[in-house]
Amino acid sequence: MEFIIIIGIFLALLFNFVNGLNNAGNSIATIVATRALRPLYALILAAVCNIAGPFLLTTAIAKTIGTGVVKAGAVTPGTLVVALFCGVLLLGILTAKGFPVSSSHTLIGCMVGSSIAAFGFSTVIWPSLLMLQSVAMTGFVGALCGGVYLSIVFWMLKGPVRLGAVAGAVGGFSLMVVSLMAIGILQVSGLLAIFIFIVISPTIGFLVGFFLDILVSYIFRFSRQSTRNKIFFPLQVLTCGAQAIGQGANDGLHAVGIIAALFIVGGLSDEFSAPFWVMAASAFALGVGTVFGGWNVITKMAKGITRIRPYQGFCASIAGGLVISALTITGIPTSSTHIISGSIVGVGATRGKNAVDWKVVRDIITAWIVTFPLAVAASALFYLAYSFLLQAGLTFLDIVS
């Protein structure tokens, strides 16, 4: 096995470890906020479920990461190693700063950046014109219907009509696109799916969390708080575990996809597949990262967005787990951070707009928007530097010889 392949495997597993540090906040935010479990026990629970995720759900994400973004000819050991190195560096810095960002978008952005630097823009799998038109028409119809509907509702309730129009447009766009994708009418893949799910993922998480909170609040409207706590503390632990399983199946396969691609370009395999030890090592790296936990991210997710009550923690966890698992099965490398953040904002918003710290939400969304272009630019620069050093080294060897 070539040395660069070994370096690539090491960096892929290191990326999953840092991914676990960042995403620990997603896994245990609601449990930490409600104190349903001690933080250490919550981290261990999340780590175990993260490790189990890839084995219990589909491995479709691995193939999307490895083959669905960049053309096969542009995938080389050099581009992959540079993308992984840059991804580890960026994700580590953002985790240390306390930003709950998308590891999927970070890794894919780094892959795109190094490939463009190496072979040009034509190496990226861009969406077809027909796909763009289909998404635009579908999204427009959904946004129009949702905007008109919520505008009327807000007008009848004497609320801010403009806010209703914007919220309805975003919700309508998201629901229409996801619904048509689910029944097979709308085909969206590659970079386009990643871009539109930056909007769709938190929106769906918000809507599911919001309406689950309303439903549970109505069912238990006559119950005492102590009674609700006795019911929802154990339920919250179960839903947190289920959420971590979905997250492990989505995020735990990042390293698997890259290592499988490394095996192909390194001549060690003829097809896109990964041995059991690769899946086990990838899942274990994510689980270990989760145990150590990025506490700056955990604090921001658990306490910075809104005050979470036990039944709301249950609603947010089950909403996040359902959405993550459903999207993972489709093979879309969506962001568990986006989904879970959206569900937490959704349960908080049921108590009114002042119950959510919108400044924290705005900071998190800004980090989401910046992540992908930052990853592309940084990885492209790193690859140019790598190429220069490699060429300088070869020239030096030629001179010496």
C-alpha positions, 0 to 999 in steps of 0.5 A: 500500500502506497504511503500517500494512501496510508496518510489518506486513511489516517486523515479520513479517520482523523476527520471523523474524530473531529467531526465527532467533536463538533457533532457531539453538540447535536447529539446531546444538546437537548439532554444537557439542556434538560439535565435528563442525563449527566453530560458524560453519560449522554456523551457515552450514549451518543458515541455508542449510537453513533458507532451503531448507526452505519451498521443499522441504517443504509450506507448510501451516504458513503457512495454519494461522498465518494462518487457523487460530487466530483468526476472520477477522473479528477479524484486522485490520492493527492486531491483527496489527501489535500481535501482531508487535510484542509477539512480536518484543519477547518473543522477543528478551528470552527469547533474550537470557536464553538460554531456548530457547522456541517461536516458534510459541507466542509468535506465536500467543499474541500473535495471540490476545491482541490479538484478544481485547483488540480483539473479545472471547473469541468471536473465538478458534477454540475446539475443539468439545466433540466434539473435546475428548471425542475427545482426552480418551478417546483420551489416557486410553486411551493413558495408561492402557495406557502407565502400566500397561505401564511400571509392570510393566516397572519393577517387574520391573526393580526400578526406581521404579514410580511413575516408570514409571507417570508416564513410561508415561502421558505416552508412551502419551498422546502415541503414541496421539494421534499415531498416530490423527491420522496415520491420520485417525481423530482430528481435532485442529486449532487451539488444541487441537492447539497445547496438546496438542503442548506435551506430545506434541512433546518426548515424541515427540522423547524417545522417538525419540531414546532408541530410536535411541540404543539401536539405534545403540549395539547395532549399534556395540557392538563398534566403537572410539570412533575408528571410530564418530567417523569414521562419525558426524561426517559423518553428523551434519552431514547429519542436522543439515542435514535437521533445519534443512530441517524447521525452516525449513519450520515456523518460516520460514513464520510471517512468510508466514502473517502477511503473507498475512493482512495482504494480505487484511485490507488489501484487496490480495488476495482469497485466502490466498496469498503471492507468491514474494518473500514466501516468499523474504524470510521464509526469508532473514530466518530464515536471517540470524537463524540466522547471527548465532545466539543464543549463550546459547541455543546454549550451553544446548542444546549443553552444558547438558542433557547431554554428547552424543557423536557418535553421539548427536548423529546420533541426536538430529538425525535424531530431531528432523528426522523428527518436525519434518518429519512434523508440518510436513507435517500443518500443525501449527505445533509447536515445533522447540525442544520436539522437539529438546530432547526428543530431546537429553534422550532420547539423554542418558537412555540413559546413566542419569538422572544423565547429564541435568541435570534442573534445566536441563530443568526451567527449559526446560519452565517457560519453555515453559509460561509462554510462551503465557499470557505472550504472550496477556497481554502482547499484550492489554495492548499492544493496549489501549495501542495503542487508547488512543493511537490514540483519543487521537490521533484526538481531538486531530486532531478538536480541532485541526480 
